[in-house]
């Protein structure tokens, strides 16, 4: 195994900071040896696929160009909303725009010194946008890729399921990697839990808490593997975090149908104005001819009780977005305080995704600016320059992870929106 600094990033998808308790003994103990950042915030949209790109690049969506969990692309006949999570979206984005991300990823930045190895059990898009141009290795159930984005043989892939069982199998494979001579310069483990379960069960329910406990158990497996690996503590940076939180869904709103009912669209499926769901947020895209309606649409949205915050045009930059590619309006759906039946705070309305029309009221979701989804992820960092047990309150976000990792590895930190965290 090569000597020198190394970095590990472990993501417990959607684990809220206020739910670090009896179900997370490993993370609570890890906090005693790491620095905790208690004002950590999500990016907007507070969704996994776009956050994956922001963790990889240290840049906002407005900079790296991946707008959200769903993103509209215009083929000349008006925008169409596509799921970023689909396995083919990386290729679709490249074909329609000539690019993947506009900013280099961690995998690219470390490639002159070593490989990035990424194990991910979230959606294919979220996994692939960690390294969309194939500078390292990405292992995912939909297909695993090596350098040059060459697909790996099935026997080298990651044939697992989403959820608890798949996360455990993936973690065991990740730990074998850490214990091997192939321990890479950058190793990333992105679990699907507790987010997978939160989308199908009430927050704080026994099933949800079991998923949190499982994610915590996997963190323990990683820490045990690190202890057995021949890497010294003064060489290793460990980042353990979540990408966003969750809120309980109160109402489901089909924004495209509402815009059609209000007379802005001929019908919900028309391509002149397209609302792309981000869960508890929505991005609204306009064809060129329809952009003249934008001011009226903004006025209409500000009168709707399901639209909690509306950003339009140049104001998109306030939330890290950019008015480009037809994108002109972002909505964070209405949110409220209050506790669900299991005592977990926070409710939000949901912007319906027509591809997934099931009733998810009472379950967890995310994407917007609600306080429990955007202000409750956690971040802990252990390594040189981070005092054990220290609690720090300066604002941080997923944008700060990439520059922090690069600084530790002794690589150039430039061209990022985030800042390298240090003493």
Buried (B, 14 or more C-beta within 10 A) or exposed (E): EEEEBBBBBBBBBBBBBBBBEEBBBBBEBBBEBBBBBEEBBBBBBBBBBBBBBBBBBBBBBBBBBBBBBBBBBBEEEBBBBBBBBBBBBBBBBEEBEEEBBBBBBBBBBBBEBBBBBBBBBBBBBBBBBBBBBBBBBBBBBBBBBBBEBEEBEEEEBBEBBBBBEBBBBBBEBBBEBBBEEBBBBBBBBBBBBBBBBBBBBBBBBEBBBBBBBBBBBBBBBBBBBBEEBEBEEEBBBBBBBBBBBBBBBBBBBBBBBBBBEBEBBEEBEBBBBBBBBBBBBBBBBBBEEBBEBBEEBBEBBEEBEBBBBBBBBEBBEEBBBBBEBBBBBBBBBBBBEEEBEBEBBBBBBBBBBEEEEEEBEBBBBBBBBBBBBBBBBBBBBBBEBBEEEEEBEEEBBBBBBBBBBBBBBEBEBEEBBBBBBEE
